[in-house]
């Protein structure tokens, strides 16, 4: 690894959990270099410099108690890759979609291919889809149209819907209500406050917490995590992004998930292993038996 990226070396593994847990959202294709990282994405570059394989990622995760994961697509090529990876690795499942930042690519033809992938048995969710008002890479009109189309796909195939919601809480909830939400909705990398958590809880939406839960400036997020119903809790890495403290700025990986699990358990004043068991149960309720 070059001198400029030395500080991005993979972090050491945390102490293993005493119970199994699963990572509800990561991007294996980025980690293994299937999609080459942009020069403006040093974290992904560092993750790819480690030259990991899916097998090694799974082995390192299993060693600390993270025994299953969902790899998530964000465009058609990545969605195909994720579906293929899940087909050959028994501890991997896939989600497929066009990311809201690429909503202009969600043509009828592309969406038809996404729906075909979503019908495959190893694909357990449609996502990540939703709205991103933080970046302006896609027009809001395109994002809304793509989001509504993905909602309909999820309903037709009977799979969970995985939401990307960045600075768009009210509109995401409004679109779900107007369009009619699927039976299972998961807010990936939940980023709201206690009010949003209460609104999601009333609707029966799952809330998946990631590395930012551990950040010093995340008091509102921790308040949300404290009041979210136990049966609607999930955890994720979003690897190689959003690593938990003390590894901010370094590449994330599923083996670091225990740090977020322990933080969430401390917030909720319960043993980490009990929380892990609850999350496993929630995962099967959301995504089906594994």
C-alpha positions as CSV (number, residue, x, y, z in Angstrom):
1,X,0.0,0.0,0.0
2,X,1.3,3.4,-0.9
3,X,2.6,5.8,1.8
4,X,-0.4,8.1,1.3
5,X,-2.9,5.4,2.2
6,X,-0.9,3.7,5.0
7,X,-3.3,5.0,7.6
8,X,-6.1,3.2,5.8
9,X,-4.7,-0.3,6.5
10,X,-7.5,-2.7,7.6
11,X,-8.2,-2.5,11.3
12,X,-7.6,-5.4,13.7
13,X,-10.6,-7.6,14.5
14,X,-12.6,-6.9,17.7
15,X,-13.3,-9.5,20.4
16,X,-15.7,-12.1,19.1
17,X,-19.3,-12.0,20.1
18,X,-20.7,-14.9,22.1
19,X,-23.7,-15.3,19.8
20,X,-24.1,-15.2,16.0
21,X,-25.3,-12.0,14.2
22,X,-25.6,-11.0,10.6
23,X,-24.6,-8.0,8.5
24,X,-27.8,-6.7,6.9
25,X,-26.0,-4.5,4.4
26,X,-22.6,-4.5,2.8
27,X,-21.0,-4.1,-0.7
28,X,-18.9,-7.2,-1.3
29,X,-18.3,-6.2,-4.9
30,X,-16.6,-3.0,-4.0
31,X,-14.5,-4.7,-1.3
32,X,-13.1,-7.3,-3.7
33,X,-12.6,-4.9,-6.6
34,X,-15.3,-6.0,-9.0
35,X,-16.0,-2.3,-9.4
36,X,-12.8,-0.4,-9.4
37,X,-12.8,2.4,-6.8
38,X,-12.9,6.0,-8.0
39,X,-9.7,8.1,-7.4
40,X,-12.0,10.3,-5.2
41,X,-12.9,7.3,-3.0
42,X,-9.8,6.5,-0.9
43,X,-11.7,4.2,1.5
44,X,-12.8,2.0,-1.3
45,X,-9.3,2.2,-2.8
46,X,-7.9,1.0,0.5
47,X,-10.4,-1.8,0.8
48,X,-9.5,-3.0,-2.7
49,X,-5.7,-2.7,-2.0
50,X,-6.2,-5.4,0.6
51,X,-7.1,-7.8,-2.3
52,X,-9.7,-9.6,-0.2
53,X,-11.8,-12.4,-1.6
54,X,-15.3,-13.2,-0.7
55,X,-14.1,-16.4,1.0
56,X,-11.7,-14.4,3.2
57,X,-14.2,-11.8,4.1
58,X,-16.7,-14.5,5.2
59,X,-14.0,-16.3,7.2
60,X,-12.8,-13.2,9.0
61,X,-16.4,-12.3,9.8
62,X,-17.3,-15.7,11.0
63,X,-14.3,-15.7,13.4
64,X,-15.9,-12.9,15.4
65,X,-19.5,-14.2,15.2
66,X,-20.8,-12.5,12.0
67,X,-21.9,-15.6,10.2
68,X,-24.2,-14.3,7.4
69,X,-24.5,-11.1,5.3
70,X,-26.4,-9.4,2.6
71,X,-24.5,-7.9,-0.3
72,X,-26.4,-5.0,-1.9
73,X,-26.5,-3.8,-5.5
74,X,-26.6,-0.1,-6.5
75,X,-26.8,-0.5,-10.3
76,X,-27.5,-3.2,-12.8
77,X,-23.9,-4.7,-13.0
78,X,-23.4,-4.7,-9.2
79,X,-26.9,-6.2,-8.7
80,X,-26.0,-9.0,-11.1
81,X,-22.7,-9.6,-9.3
82,X,-24.4,-9.7,-5.9
83,X,-27.0,-12.2,-7.1
84,X,-24.3,-14.4,-8.6
85,X,-22.2,-14.2,-5.4
86,X,-25.2,-15.2,-3.3
87,X,-25.9,-18.1,-5.6
88,X,-22.5,-19.7,-4.8
89,X,-21.9,-18.7,-1.2
90,X,-24.4,-20.2,1.3
91,X,-23.8,-17.5,3.9
92,X,-24.5,-14.7,1.5
93,X,-27.8,-13.3,0.2
94,X,-28.3,-10.4,-2.2
95,X,-30.4,-7.2,-2.7
96,X,-30.7,-5.7,-6.1
97,X,-31.7,-2.2,-7.3
98,X,-30.6,1.1,-8.9
99,X,-29.3,3.6,-6.3
100,X,-31.1,6.9,-6.1
101,X,-27.9,8.7,-7.1
102,X,-28.1,6.8,-10.4
103,X,-31.9,7.1,-10.8
104,X,-31.5,8.5,-14.3
105,X,-30.3,5.0,-15.3
106,X,-33.6,3.4,-14.1
107,X,-35.1,3.0,-17.5
108,X,-38.0,0.5,-18.1
109,X,-35.5,-2.0,-19.6
110,X,-33.1,-1.7,-16.6
111,X,-35.9,-2.0,-14.1
112,X,-37.2,-5.1,-15.9
113,X,-33.8,-6.7,-15.5
114,X,-33.8,-5.7,-11.8
115,X,-37.1,-7.4,-11.3
116,X,-35.9,-10.5,-13.1
117,X,-32.9,-10.6,-10.7
118,X,-35.2,-9.9,-7.7
119,X,-37.2,-13.1,-8.4
120,X,-34.1,-15.3,-7.9
121,X,-34.3,-17.3,-4.7
122,X,-30.9,-16.1,-3.3
123,X,-32.1,-12.4,-3.7
124,X,-34.0,-11.5,-0.5
125,X,-34.6,-7.8,-1.1
126,X,-35.1,-4.9,-3.5
127,X,-32.6,-2.2,-2.7
128,X,-31.0,0.0,-2.1
129,X,-33.5,2.4,-3.4
130,X,-35.0,5.6,-2.0
131,X,-34.1,9.3,-2.0
132,X,-30.8,11.2,-1.6
133,X,-31.1,14.9,-1.1
134,X,-27.5,15.3,0.1
135,X,-26.1,14.8,-3.4
136,X,-27.5,16.2,-6.6
137,X,-26.2,13.4,-8.9
138,X,-29.8,12.7,-10.0
139,X,-32.8,14.9,-10.3
140,X,-35.4,14.6,-7.6
141,X,-38.0,13.8,-10.3
142,X,-35.9,10.8,-11.5
143,X,-35.3,9.7,-7.9
144,X,-39.0,9.7,-7.1
145,X,-39.9,7.8,-10.2
146,X,-37.2,5.2,-9.6
147,X,-38.2,4.9,-6.0
148,X,-41.9,4.3,-6.8
149,X,-40.9,1.7,-9.5
150,X,-38.8,-0.2,-7.0
151,X,-41.6,-0.2,-4.4
152,X,-43.8,-1.8,-7.0
153,X,-41.1,-4.4,-7.9
154,X,-40.7,-5.3,-4.2
155,X,-44.5,-5.8,-3.9
156,X,-44.7,-7.9,-7.1
157,X,-41.9,-10.2,-6.1
158,X,-42.8,-10.4,-2.5
159,X,-39.4,-9.3,-1.2
160,X,-38.2,-6.8,1.4
161,X,-37.5,-3.2,0.3
162,X,-34.2,-1.7,1.5
163,X,-34.3,2.1,1.8
164,X,-31.5,4.6,1.2
165,X,-32.7,7.8,2.9
166,X,-30.3,10.7,3.1
167,X,-31.7,14.1,4.2
168,X,-35.1,13.0,2.8
169,X,-37.0,11.5,5.7
170,X,-40.3,13.2,5.2
171,X,-40.4,12.5,1.5
172,X,-39.4,8.9,1.9
173,X,-42.2,8.3,4.3
174,X,-44.6,10.2,2.2
175,X,-43.8,8.2,-1.0
176,X,-44.1,4.9,0.9
177,X,-47.5,5.9,2.2
178,X,-48.7,7.2,-1.1
179,X,-47.4,4.2,-3.1
180,X,-48.3,1.6,-0.5
181,X,-45.3,0.0,1.2
182,X,-44.4,-3.6,0.8
183,X,-44.9,-5.9,3.7
184,X,-41.2,-5.5,4.8
185,X,-39.3,-2.2,4.7
186,X,-35.8,-1.7,6.0
187,X,-34.2,1.7,6.6
188,X,-30.6,1.0,5.7
189,X,-28.0,2.9,7.8
190,X,-30.8,4.5,9.8
191,X,-29.9,8.2,10.1
192,X,-32.9,9.8,11.8
193,X,-33.7,11.0,15.3
194,X,-36.2,9.7,17.9
195,X,-39.1,11.2,16.0
196,X,-38.3,9.3,12.8
197,X,-37.8,6.1,14.8
198,X,-41.2,6.5,16.3
199,X,-42.7,7.1,12.8
200,X,-41.0,4.1,11.4
201,X,-42.1,2.0,14.4
202,X,-45.7,2.9,13.9
203,X,-45.4,1.8,10.3
204,X,-43.6,-1.4,11.2
205,X,-40.4,-0.5,9.3
206,X,-37.1,-2.1,10.3
207,X,-34.3,0.2,11.4
208,X,-30.7,-1.0,10.6
209,X,-28.0,0.8,12.5
210,X,-24.4,1.1,11.3
211,X,-21.1,2.6,12.3
212,X,-22.2,6.2,12.8
213,X,-24.1,5.1,15.9
214,X,-20.7,5.0,17.6
215,X,-19.7,8.5,16.5
216,X,-19.3,11.2,19.1
217,X,-21.7,13.6,17.3
218,X,-24.5,11.0,17.0
219,X,-26.5,11.8,20.1
220,X,-29.8,12.1,18.2
221,X,-29.1,8.8,16.4
222,X,-28.4,7.1,19.8
223,X,-31.7,8.4,21.1
224,X,-33.4,6.8,18.1
225,X,-31.7,3.5,18.8
226,X,-32.7,3.6,22.4
227,X,-36.5,3.7,21.6
228,X,-36.7,1.6,18.4
229,X,-38.7,-1.6,19.2
230,X,-36.5,-4.6,19.7
231,X,-38.3,-6.6,17.1
232,X,-37.5,-3.9,14.4
233,X,-33.7,-3.7,15.0
234,X,-31.1,-4.7,12.5
235,X,-27.4,-3.9,12.3
236,X,-25.0,-3.4,9.3
237,X,-21.6,-2.3,8.2
238,X,-22.3,-0.7,4.8
239,X,-18.7,-2.0,4.2
240,X,-16.4,-0.7,3.0
241,X,-18.0,2.5,4.2
242,X,-19.0,3.9,7.6
243,X,-16.6,2.1,9.9
244,X,-17.3,2.3,13.7
245,X,-15.2,4.0,16.2
246,X,-12.2,3.8,16.7
247,X,-11.7,3.1,13.0
248,X,-13.3,6.2,11.3
249,X,-11.6,6.9,8.0
250,X,-10.4,3.3,7.5
251,X,-12.1,0.7,5.3
252,X,-15.0,-1.1,7.0
253,X,-15.7,-4.8,6.7
254,X,-18.3,-7.3,8.1
255,X,-15.8,-8.5,10.8
256,X,-16.1,-5.0,12.5
257,X,-19.8,-5.4,13.1
258,X,-19.4,-6.5,16.7
259,X,-18.3,-2.9,17.6
260,X,-21.7,-1.6,16.4
261,X,-23.6,-4.4,18.1
262,X,-21.9,-3.7,21.4
263,X,-22.6,0.0,21.1
264,X,-26.2,-0.6,20.4
265,X,-26.4,-3.1,23.3
266,X,-24.9,-0.5,25.7
267,X,-27.4,2.1,24.5
268,X,-30.3,-0.3,25.2
269,X,-28.8,-1.6,28.4
270,X,-28.9,-5.3,27.4
271,X,-26.1,-7.9,26.9
272,X,-24.6,-7.8,23.4
273,X,-25.2,-11.6,22.9
274,X,-28.9,-11.2,23.7
275,X,-29.1,-8.4,21.2
276,X,-27.3,-10.5,18.6
277,X,-29.8,-13.3,19.0
278,X,-32.7,-10.8,18.7
279,X,-31.1,-9.4,15.5
280,X,-30.7,-12.9,14.0
281,X,-34.4,-13.5,14.7
282,X,-35.4,-10.1,13.2
283,X,-33.3,-10.9,10.1
284,X,-35.2,-14.1,9.4
285,X,-38.5,-12.3,9.9
286,X,-37.5,-9.6,7.4
287,X,-35.6,-11.6,4.8
288,X,-36.8,-15.1,5.3
289,X,-35.1,-18.3,6.7
290,X,-31.5,-18.8,5.8
